[in-house]
Amino acid sequence: MKVIKKYLPKAKYPDTPLDWKYLRTKEVLCLIQKLIDGELVNQVNNNCGVSKITNAIAHIRKYIGYENIMNVRIEGLRCDCYELVRTPKTIAKMIELREIISARLREPLKRKGKR
């Protein structure tokens, strides 16, 4: 596995608010744990159960800071891999996000209308 380059793409919509519907799944918790453990995650290997991880990565970047997740281009893969920048501050933010998401998963679902 040869790394061609690591880069940080330009932020497309930095002013949009964080949307929790992309982060409120068990698969995203698995994705966050893989990033904390130092693994590369990508859409091809699908090693975290999320079929399209780009939406989840975008909203994770909004929470922890855009510059804290790097895109990694690997020779032979058709899409980028994602890697967490390993600093104590980013790891603490990811653990905080993981705790928030797991607390939101434990909340009961709200019904839209009463019957």
N, C-alpha and C positions, 0 to 999 in steps of 0.2 A: 504494500500500500504506500504509494509515493505521494506525498503532499506537494501539490503544485504551488499553491499560495494560500496565505491566511489574510483575510481582509475584512474591513467593516464597511458595508454598503451605506449609501446615503439614506438618511431617514426620509421616508416618503410623506407621512402625515403625522408630524410630531405633536400637533395640537389636539388630535382626537382623544376622547376620554377612554379610559380602560373599560373594556367590555368583559364582564365576568362570565358571560355565556360560553366563551371560548376556553375558559380556564376551569370550569366547574365539572370536571370528569376525573375518574380514577386513572385514566390513561395519561392525563396531563400530570398527575402526581407521580406516576412512573417516569415520565419524561423528565420532570424536575429532579427526581432522585438520580437518574442516570447522569444528568448534567453535574449534579453535586459530586457524584463519584468520579468525575473526570473523564467520562466516556464521550465519544463523538456520537451524536444522534443524527440520523438522516431519514429521508422519506423512502429510500430504496430498501434499506435493510429492515426498516419498520420494527426496530428492536424495542419499542416502547408501547406498541398497540395503537398509536394514533395514525390514521390513514393520511391526513394532511396536517403536518406539523407546522407549516409556515404561519398559520393564524395564531396558534398557541405561542410560537416563538416571538411573534410580533408583540403580543400582549404581555408576555414575560419581560421583553425588552422595555416596554413602557413602565413596568413596575420597578425593575431593578436598575434601569439605566441602559440606554441604547448601546453604549460602548462596552458593556460587560459580557456580551455574547458575540463571538467572532464567527464569521463564515469561513469554512475551510473547503477549498477546492481540491479534490483528490482525483488523480489520474484514473480514468476508466469509469467513473461514476457520472451519471447524467445530471445530478443535482448536487447542491452544496451540502456539506455536513455542518453541524453547529457545535461549538465548543464554548464552555464557560471560561471566562478569564479567572484564573485561580488566585484571588486575593481574599483575605479574611472578611473584608466588607461585603464583597459580592456573595460569598458563601453564606454569610449571616443573613443577607437580604433574601437569598433563595430559600433558606430554612424558614424565614419569616413568612414568605409567600406560600410555602408548602403547608405551614400550620394554618394560615388563613383559608386556603382552599379546603383542607381537611375539615375545618370547622364549618365551612359552608356546605360541605357534603353531608354533614351530620344534621343540618337544619331540615325540618320538614318542608315539603313542597307547599307553596301557597296556591290555593285554588282561585281561579279568576272570578267565578260566580257562585252564588249559593243556590242550592236546589231545594 
